[in-house]
Amino acid sequence: METVVKRKSTASDILLLAVAAIWGGGFVAGKMALTSFSAVNILMFRFLGAAAVFGVVFAKRIAACSHDEIKHGIIIGVIQFSALLMQTVGLKYTTPAKQSFLASAYVVLTPFTAWAFIKARPSKKDIAAAVTALAGLALISLNGKTSGIQIGDILTLGFALLFSVQIVYIGRNLDGCDVMAVTFWQFLTAGLLALAASAVTGFDTSRLTAAGIAGVAYLAFINTDLAMGLQNFAQRFTDESRAALLLSFESVFGFVFSVLVYREAVSLKMLTGCAIMFAAVLISKSKI
């Protein structure tokens, strides 16, 4: 029995790292998508497209799902739409490399979010990790090219907070659920919210480019259908803090992809901030 649990845990770790790699590419895909679409239009296409795929592939399981599974999917979808709207809008006012590291702040926020949900008080180690992370975030945000923290940085940190809520909610509520059915309702809810927002803000087709369409396609079918389905499945076999740690490696992949694609200049100050962020992750997972 112990061997089976260990194998499931190892498989979960591998799947969550795969999710992180896919999401790392999503920072670049998001920047591409923004050349053709507004933030809410991107989310509309992303989640309605993802829901359509899940609706076809898992139609029988969705039709047989319980009221609790629908409820969990709707709640996660509302959280996700709110978080990703902040992240996508924020990406307009910062760089992919910078956002990829700022977004990883959820790795130190998750223990505190779990405290709010399950009343488990954070340890001194968790507090030390949070303070260390804030120091790293300040170095990344306060670079020489800006006059202080940009609005995109603040929105990205808002995403990190909401995503920590999503991680805790998934970890505490999906055990025993049909994950694919829950994920469908999650996608559909986020997509319908984005559709409502798009109806208010409008839709402009005058800026359509091949890169923008490719970016949306990656976000819908790879970043959403594949990666988020894997996240919901894999999180059942690990705890919230470990899931947050593994998923935070999206910042590493995002940084590498954005530097390779956009050839972004990386300053010593940013590298120092990134190193401090990694130190915060190590502190949060240390056994001392």
C-alpha positions in Angstrom: 0.0 0.0 0.0 2.8 2.4 0.9 4.5 1.6 -2.4 1.4 2.5 -4.3 1.0 5.8 -2.5 4.6 6.6 -3.2 4.2 5.8 -6.9 1.1 8.0 -7.1 3.0 10.8 -5.4 5.9 10.5 -7.8 3.6 10.4 -10.8 1.8 13.5 -9.4 5.1 15.3 -9.1 6.0 14.5 -12.7 2.6 15.6 -14.0 2.7 18.9 -12.0 6.1 19.7 -13.4 4.8 19.0 -16.9 1.9 21.4 -16.2 4.5 24.0 -15.1 6.4 23.6 -18.3 3.3 24.1 -20.4 2.3 27.1 -18.4 5.8 28.5 -18.8 5.2 28.6 -22.6 1.9 30.3 -21.9 3.6 33.5 -20.9 4.9 33.8 -24.4 1.6 32.6 -26.0 -0.3 35.2 -23.9 2.0 38.0 -25.2 1.4 36.7 -28.8 -2.4 36.6 -28.2 -2.5 40.2 -27.0 -1.3 41.4 -30.4 -4.7 40.5 -31.8 -7.2 40.3 -28.9 -8.2 42.0 -25.7 -7.7 40.3 -22.4 -11.3 39.3 -22.0 -11.5 38.2 -25.6 -8.5 35.9 -25.1 -10.2 34.4 -22.0 -13.5 33.9 -23.9 -11.9 32.0 -26.7 -9.6 30.1 -24.4 -12.2 28.8 -22.0 -15.1 28.3 -24.3 -12.8 26.5 -26.8 -11.5 24.3 -23.9 -15.0 23.6 -22.6 -16.1 22.6 -26.1 -13.3 20.0 -26.4 -14.1 18.6 -22.9 -17.8 18.6 -23.6 -17.3 16.3 -26.6 -14.6 14.0 -25.2 -16.2 13.6 -21.7 -19.9 14.0 -22.6 -21.2 10.9 -20.8 -19.2 11.7 -17.6 -20.5 15.3 -17.6 -24.1 14.2 -18.1 -23.8 11.9 -15.1 -22.0 14.3 -12.8 -23.4 15.3 -9.3 -24.6 18.6 -8.1 -21.5 18.9 -5.9 -19.2 18.4 -8.9 -21.1 21.1 -10.8 -20.8 23.4 -7.7 -17.1 22.8 -7.4 -16.5 23.5 -11.1 -18.4 26.7 -11.0 -16.6 28.0 -7.9 -13.2 27.1 -9.4 -14.2 28.7 -12.7 -15.1 32.0 -11.0 -11.8 32.1 -9.1 -9.9 31.2 -12.3 -11.6 33.8 -14.5 -10.9 36.5 -11.9 -7.2 35.4 -11.5 -6.4 35.0 -15.2 -8.1 38.3 -16.1 -5.7 40.0 -13.7 -2.8 38.1 -15.2 -3.7 38.7 -18.8 -4.4 42.4 -18.3 -1.2 42.7 -16.2 0.8 41.2 -19.1 0.0 44.3 -21.2 2.0 46.4 -18.7 5.0 44.2 -17.9 7.2 41.7 -19.7 6.7 37.9 -19.9 10.0 37.2 -18.1 9.1 39.6 -15.3 5.6 38.3 -14.9 6.7 34.7 -14.9 8.6 35.3 -11.7 6.1 37.6 -10.0 3.3 35.1 -10.7 5.2 32.5 -8.7 4.5 34.4 -5.5 1.7 31.9 -4.9 4.2 29.4 -3.7 4.6 31.4 -0.5 1.0 32.6 -0.3 -0.5 29.2 -0.4 0.3 28.2 3.2 -1.4 31.4 4.4 -4.4 30.8 2.2 -4.6 27.2 3.6 -4.5 28.8 7.1 -7.6 30.8 6.1 -9.4 27.7 4.8 -8.3 25.0 7.4 -7.1 27.1 10.3 -3.6 25.6 10.2 -1.3 28.4 11.5 1.8 29.1 9.3 5.1 28.2 10.9 7.9 30.7 11.5 9.5 29.0 8.4 6.5 30.0 6.3 6.7 33.6 7.5 10.5 33.7 6.8 9.8 32.4 3.3 7.2 35.1 2.7 9.5 37.9 3.8 12.3 36.6 1.7 10.0 36.3 -1.3 8.8 39.9 -0.9 12.5 41.1 -1.0 13.0 39.1 -4.2 9.8 40.5 -5.7 10.9 44.1 -4.9 14.2 43.6 -6.8 12.4 42.1 -9.8 9.7 44.8 -9.9 11.8 47.9 -9.1 14.1 47.7 -12.1 16.0 50.6 -13.6 13.7 51.0 -16.5 10.6 51.9 -14.4 9.8 54.5 -11.8 8.6 52.1 -9.2 6.2 49.1 -9.2 4.2 49.0 -12.4 0.4 48.3 -12.5 1.2 45.1 -14.4 3.2 43.9 -11.4 0.4 44.6 -8.9 -2.2 42.8 -11.1 0.2 39.8 -11.4 0.5 39.6 -7.6 -3.3 39.7 -7.4 -3.3 36.7 -9.7 -0.9 35.0 -7.4 -3.2 35.5 -4.4 -6.3 34.2 -6.2 -4.4 31.2 -7.7 -3.3 30.2 -4.2 -7.0 30.2 -3.3 -7.7 28.0 -6.3 -4.8 25.5 -5.3 -6.2 25.2 -1.8 -9.8 24.8 -3.0 -8.9 22.1 -5.5 -6.7 20.2 -2.9 -9.5 20.2 -0.3 -12.6 19.5 -2.4 -11.9 17.3 -5.5 -11.1 14.0 -3.7 -13.6 11.5 -4.9 -15.0 13.7 -7.6 -15.0 13.0 -11.3 -12.2 15.5 -12.1 -12.9 15.7 -15.8 -16.6 16.7 -15.2 -15.5 19.3 -12.6 -13.0 20.6 -15.1 -15.6 21.0 -17.8 -17.8 23.1 -15.5 -14.7 25.1 -14.5 -13.9 25.9 -18.1 -17.5 26.6 -19.0 -18.0 29.0 -16.1 -14.8 30.9 -16.8 -15.7 31.1 -20.5 -19.2 32.4 -20.0 -17.9 35.1 -17.6 -15.4 36.1 -20.3 -18.2 36.1 -22.9 -20.3 38.4 -20.7 -17.3 40.7 -20.2 -16.6 40.7 -24.0 -20.2 41.6 -24.7 -19.6 44.8 -22.6 -16.1 45.7 -23.9 -16.7 44.6 -27.5 -14.7 42.5 -30.0 -12.3 44.0 -32.6 -11.2 41.8 -35.5 -9.1 44.5 -37.2 -5.8 43.4 -35.5 -6.0 39.7 -36.3 -2.5 38.1 -36.9 -1.3 34.6 -37.3 0.7 34.9 -34.2 -2.3 36.1 -32.2 -4.4 33.2 -33.4 -1.6 30.8 -32.6 -1.3 32.2 -29.1 -5.0 31.8 -28.4 -4.9 28.2 -29.8 -2.0 27.3 -27.5 -3.8 28.8 -24.5 -7.1 27.1 -25.2 -6.0 23.6 -26.1 -2.5 23.1 -24.4 -2.4 25.6 -21.5 -6.1 24.9 -20.6 -7.4 21.6 -21.8 -4.2 19.6 -21.2 -2.5 21.4 -18.4 -5.4 22.3 -16.2 -7.0 18.9 -16.6 -3.6 17.4 -15.5 -3.5 19.8 -12.6 -6.9 18.9 -11.2 -6.1 15.2 -11.6 -2.6 15.3 -10.1 -3.4 17.5 -7.1 -5.5 14.7 -5.5 -2.2 12.9 -4.7 -0.2 15.6 -3.1 -0.6 18.5 -0.5 -1.2 22.1 -1.4 2.2 23.4 -0.5 4.0 20.8 -2.6 1.7 21.4 -5.5 2.4 25.1 -5.3 6.1 24.5 -5.2 6.1 22.3 -8.3 3.7 24.5 -10.2 5.9 27.5 -9.4 8.5 26.1 -11.7 6.4 27.7 -14.5 8.4 30.8 -13.7 11.6 29.0 -14.7 10.2 27.7 -17.9 8.5 31.1 -18.6 11.7 33.0 -18.1 13.7 30.7 -20.4 11.0 30.7 -23.1 10.6 34.5 -23.1 14.4 35.1 -23.2 14.7 32.7 -26.1 11.7 34.1 -28.1 11.9 37.8 -27.2 15.6 38.0 -26.4 14.8 40.0 -23.3 17.7 41.7 -21.5 18.2 40.3 -18.1 19.8 42.6 -15.5 21.9 41.6 -12.5 19.2 43.1 -10.3 16.6 40.9 -11.8 18.8 37.8 -11.5 19.4 38.7 -7.8 15.7 39.0 -7.2 15.1 35.7 -8.9 17.8 34.0 -6.8 16.1 35.4 -3.7 12.7 34.1 -4.9 14.3 30.6 -5.3 15.8 30.9 -1.8 12.2 31.7 -0.5 11.0 28.5 -2.2 13.8 26.5 -0.5 13.0 28.0 2.9 9.3 27.2 2.5 10.2 23.5 1.8 13.1 23.1 4.3 12.7 20.7 7.2 14.2 23.0 9.8 
